Amino acid sequence: MGTLLGLLGPALWGIALALLVMSPVLLPIILRWLADREIFFARGKEGDYRAVTRNGKFRKGVVIYKDFKEYNGPEEERRGSIEEDKAVPTRFRKWWREQCGGIFPLWIPRVDEVYRYNFRWIKLYKVKPKETEDGYVNDAPLPNGQHAVSFEKELDYIYLRDANYFFLLKDAETAETIIDVDSKTKDQIKVGISVNIYAVVTLRILNPYKALFRVDNWLDVTLIAIESALRSWASKRTYLEVLRKKESLEHQRDKEFLTTLTEPDQGEQLVKYVLSRYGAQVKRIQFIEVELPAKFIEQVNLAEAAKKEAERIITLADARARQITATFDPILARGEAGIAVRALEALGEAGQSPSNWIITAGPGLVENLTKLASGVNIPKKGGGT
């Protein structure tokens, strides 16, 4: 027995020493294995926020985002930052951050849990997506050829980075527009039309705790506030101004446009309203397409076609008048001789077609025209010249 212990002792010490030497490599692997199964630890990715609950109650928030700065609103909220144990040596904490990355402790399994929630959103795709994509629900083609794709799935994180979400504002009533009915009578009518606005909003979460625990589905209520503000904005602008918003270089005018949007009931600037209540920052609203009513487009097209036809007729008439002036003014300036030359040319042109009949006013017409063209006086009846 003593001999066996004498042999095992060095072996065990060797294994322990090897584990100690390999621990900087083995420990992160072991911790990741545990974190993926949420046993004592959990794991996230850069740019995410994960909330930890204990028996259903919020315990702490974990920010996996370098240099993340949380929005400090008028209300004090429980902030989501990684709690560092001051009793742990600074050198070990530095090693943990460098080697273990997004792994963080849960402590009590099945008691401390990562918070999960159902989330639904719509994204814009340039091509039809595959139905096998994670969370795919359905998609709908848009007038501009792109696709609005709906997703829904259970999430255990919330983005702390910029994210784009699609929404459709239907039947937004625009301000009345003065349209010329008749340019001659100067009749005008006032028309207010409804437009459909296809838009993409860029959002960033600055207060993840408030977005997750102080409102039910933060994206839905944020988009409802944006749609309400846009509907109010459109009601004060003509459909032409709404169309110009789509065509403008929006990345140069984002702040200017956002300052014009206010929450209708509160009269508060939209950006401040959404941020203070839902913890989300509205960074950009881009109009992808503005759809006018089909009947209105048909009437505009008919009016435009009639206008172009009138312009074409006027252009042709002006061209003909200029042609007549250029052709016949020199003839008239030469008097009877010029008229006679033009008459001879007309007779010659008419005679080139075999189907034309030339009927003269009497014998000697061609002879008299020739004399006029050459400047010879033709005797008049009664002996005059």
Secondary structure, 3 states (H helix, E strand, C coil): CHHHHHHHHHHHHHHHHHHHHHHHHHHHHHHHHHHHCCCCEEECCCCEEEEEEECCEEEEEEEECCCCCCCCCCCCCCCCCCCCCCCCCHHHHHHHHHHHCCEEECCCCCCEEECCEEEEEEEEECCCCCCCCCCEEEEEECCCCCEEEEEEEEECCEECCCEEEEEEEEEEECCCEEEEEECCCCEEEEECCEEEEEEEEEEEECCHHHHHHCCCCHHHHHHHHHHHHHHHHHHCCCHHHHHHHHHCCHHHCHHHHHCCCEECCCCEEHHHHHHHHHCEEEEEEEEEEEECCHHHHHHHHHHHHHHHHHHHHHHHHHHHHHHHHHHHHHHHHCCHHHHHHHHHHHHHHHHCCCCCCCCCCCCCHHHHHHHHHHCCCCCCCCCCC
